[in-house]
Amino acid sequence: MTDSNRRAVLGMGLTAGLVGFAADALAQSATRGDAPTESAMARPAPEAKYRVPFAVIGMDHNHIYGITDAIIRGGGVLTSFYATDPKQIAMFQKRYPAAKLARSEDEILDDKTIKLVCSAAIPSLRAPLGIRVMKAGKDYLSDKAAVTTLAQLAEVRRTIKQTGRKYGIMYSERLEVPAAVMAGQMVHDGAIGRVIQTVNLAPHRISASSRPDWFWDPARNGGILTDVGSHQADQFVYLTGSKRAHVVASQTGNFGNPQHPKFEDFGDMVLNGDGGTGYVRVDWFTPDGLSTWGDGRLFILGTEGYIELRKYVDIAGRPGGNHLFVADRKGMRYIDCSKVPLPFGPQFVNDLVERTSVAQDQDGALLAAELVLTAEAKATRAKAP
């Protein structure tokens, strides 16, 4: 490690934690998306400027691996984690053998060298944990849904204001999908003029036998609009540039899971903001014959053209995912986005050190959360004919 890199390391007593780490310190991680399916270990990206100690508390959803890898790519150094489930502990230790298992949450919260805590706990527990983290003087990065009630959201906003800490939300369907990164750049470069509307279709495979009890309980997972819909609300807010927005209409239903009467397997919502309009449909009806967990699609309508994303699969078309199609005044073209870099990790770690907001706008992240919480609260019940 160079002298300049030593000065970039935050916290005291970190050198031991970096032993064996520096050899590949500038190797780009090959991981994308669902990290447990990947064989490549995450390493800091070449553009990662800082080394920031961070910890993980709560790994009830496998999204924690994508979150952890993103922060490592950004220069984060995973020093410790806390969990109580032996299977979760074993899986996490296998992927990150250098991380220490803490004896309690408080051991992490009281450790002043740790600057960031990441979590994919049960959704209803994420905001209370984030509030404790911020009050302990640390920044926080949560899996979506990062809040599950409007009361939690109000307390999160109060704590951000009181502490000045960051409450990041990993909206991975935009931040960690190369095609979505490319689409966002094109939109903000004016490729299709002013955005009028976003349309998000987000089907998911239910894989019922593998789901924990909390998955079926809206009080714990927030409901389908709060959970799955949070990704789509984030894309609506970001791509339209909306600073204010409201829910025009929303509905949820249970069409295929009568054994779980409170569960929602379908939902949609209409959004309107000061930057554009949006429609979102989410469901748990990906058929077994599809080659991936969901045919996520995004349509962005602009005044001078439109963009369509086939994020994860192009049915009976091109192999793989990250397909972008654009039509504008110049014609029609296809862009393979599979090798587009993922900037969130390095940007977020830089933001932690420099107290900037390049990776994620705090108000925008929480506006997306507010929209889905409101949509869930006001949703009418959709019923089968």
Secondary structure in CASP SS format (residue, H / E / C, confidence):
PFRMAT SS
TARGET T0000
AUTHOR 0000-0000-0000
METHOD secondary structure of the structure
MODEL  1
M C 1.00
T C 1.00
D H 1.00
S H 1.00
N H 1.00
R H 1.00
R H 1.00
A H 1.00
V E 1.00
L C 1.00
G C 1.00
M C 1.00
G C 1.00
L C 1.00
T H 1.00
A H 1.00
G H 1.00
L H 1.00
V C 1.00
G C 1.00
F C 1.00
A H 1.00
A H 1.00
D H 1.00
A C 1.00
L C 1.00
A C 1.00
Q C 1.00
S C 1.00
A C 1.00
T C 1.00
R C 1.00
G C 1.00
D C 1.00
A H 1.00
P H 1.00
T H 1.00
E C 1.00
S C 1.00
A C 1.00
M C 1.00
A C 1.00
R C 1.00
P C 1.00
A C 1.00
P C 1.00
E C 1.00
A C 1.00
K C 1.00
Y C 1.00
R E 1.00
V E 1.00
P E 1.00
F E 1.00
A E 1.00
V E 1.00
I E 1.00
G E 1.00
M E 1.00
D C 1.00
H C 1.00
N C 1.00
H H 1.00
I H 1.00
Y H 1.00
G H 1.00
I H 1.00
T H 1.00
D H 1.00
A H 1.00
I H 1.00
I H 1.00
R H 1.00
G C 1.00
G C 1.00
G E 1.00
V E 1.00
L E 1.00
T E 1.00
S E 1.00
F E 1.00
Y E 1.00
A C 1.00
T C 1.00
D C 1.00
P H 1.00
K H 1.00
Q H 1.00
I H 1.00
A H 1.00
M H 1.00
F H 1.00
Q H 1.00
K H 1.00
R H 1.00
Y C 1.00
P C 1.00
A C 1.00
A C 1.00
K E 1.00
L E 1.00
A C 1.00
R C 1.00
S C 1.00
E H 1.00
D H 1.00
E H 1.00
I H 1.00
L H 1.00
D C 1.00
D C 1.00
K C 1.00
T C 1.00
I C 1.00
K C 1.00
L E 1.00
V E 1.00
C E 1.00
S E 1.00
A E 1.00
A C 1.00
I C 1.00
P H 1.00
S H 1.00
L H 1.00
R H 1.00
A H 1.00
P H 1.00
L H 1.00
G H 1.00
I H 1.00
R H 1.00
V H 1.00
M H 1.00
K H 1.00
A C 1.00
G C 1.00
K C 1.00
D E 1.00
Y E 1.00
L E 1.00
S E 1.00
D E 1.00
K C 1.00
A C 1.00
A C 1.00
V C 1.00
T C 1.00
T C 1.00
L H 1.00
A H 1.00
Q H 1.00
L H 1.00
A H 1.00
E H 1.00
V H 1.00
R H 1.00
R H 1.00
T H 1.00
I H 1.00
K H 1.00
Q H 1.00
T H 1.00
G C 1.00
R C 1.00
K C 1.00
Y E 1.00
G E 1.00
I E 1.00
M E 1.00
Y C 1.00
S H 1.00
E H 1.00
R H 1.00
L H 1.00
E C 1.00
V C 1.00
P H 1.00
A H 1.00
A H 1.00
V H 1.00
M H 1.00
A H 1.00
G H 1.00
Q H 1.00
M H 1.00
V H 1.00
H H 1.00
D C 1.00
G C 1.00
A C 1.00
I C 1.00
G C 1.00
R C 1.00
V E 1.00
I E 1.00
Q E 1.00
T E 1.00
V E 1.00
N E 1.00
L E 1.00
A E 1.00
P E 1.00
H C 1.00
R C 1.00
I C 1.00
S C 1.00
A H 1.00
S H 1.00
S H 1.00
R C 1.00
P C 1.00
D H 1.00
W H 1.00
F H 1.00
W H 1.00
D C 1.00
P H 1.00
A H 1.00
R H 1.00
N H 1.00
G C 1.00
G C 1.00
I H 1.00
L H 1.00
T H 1.00
D H 1.00
V C 1.00
G H 1.00
S H 1.00
H H 1.00
Q H 1.00
A H 1.00
D H 1.00
Q H 1.00
F H 1.00
V H 1.00
Y H 1.00
L H 1.00
T H 1.00
G C 1.00
S C 1.00
K C 1.00
R C 1.00
A E 1.00
H E 1.00
V E 1.00
V E 1.00
A E 1.00
S E 1.00
Q E 1.00
T E 1.00
G E 1.00
N C 1.00
F C 1.00
G C 1.00
N C 1.00
P C 1.00
Q C 1.00
H C 1.00
P C 1.00
K C 1.00
F C 1.00
E C 1.00
D C 1.00
F E 1.00
G E 1.00
D E 1.00
M E 1.00
V E 1.00
L E 1.00
N E 1.00
G E 1.00
D C 1.00
G C 1.00
G E 1.00
T E 1.00
G E 1.00
Y E 1.00
V E 1.00
R E 1.00
V E 1.00
D E 1.00
W C 1.00
F C 1.00
T C 1.00
P C 1.00
D C 1.00
G C 1.00
L C 1.00
S C 1.00
T C 1.00
W C 1.00
G C 1.00
D C 1.00
G C 1.00
R E 1.00
L E 1.00
F E 1.00
I E 1.00
L E 1.00
G E 1.00
T C 1.00
E C 1.00
G E 1.00
Y E 1.00
I E 1.00
E E 1.00
L E 1.00
R E 1.00
K C 1.00
Y C 1.00
V C 1.00
D C 1.00
I C 1.00
A C 1.00
G C 1.00
R C 1.00
P C 1.00
G C 1.00
G C 1.00
N C 1.00
H E 1.00
L E 1.00
F E 1.00
V E 1.00
A E 1.00
D E 1.00
R C 1.00
K C 1.00
G E 1.00
M E 1.00
R E 1.00
Y E 1.00
I E 1.00
D E 1.00
C C 1.00
S C 1.00
K C 1.00
V C 1.00
P C 1.00
L C 1.00
P C 1.00
F H 1.00
G H 1.00
P H 1.00
Q H 1.00
F H 1.00
V H 1.00
N H 1.00
D H 1.00
L H 1.00
V H 1.00
E H 1.00
R C 1.00
T C 1.00
S C 1.00
V C 1.00
A C 1.00
Q C 1.00
D C 1.00
Q H 1.00
D H 1.00
G H 1.00
A H 1.00
L H 1.00
L H 1.00
A H 1.00
A H 1.00
E H 1.00
L H 1.00
V H 1.00
L H 1.00
T H 1.00
A H 1.00
E H 1.00
A H 1.00
K H 1.00
A C 1.00
T E 1.00
R E 1.00
A C 1.00
K C 1.00
A C 1.00
P C 1.00
END
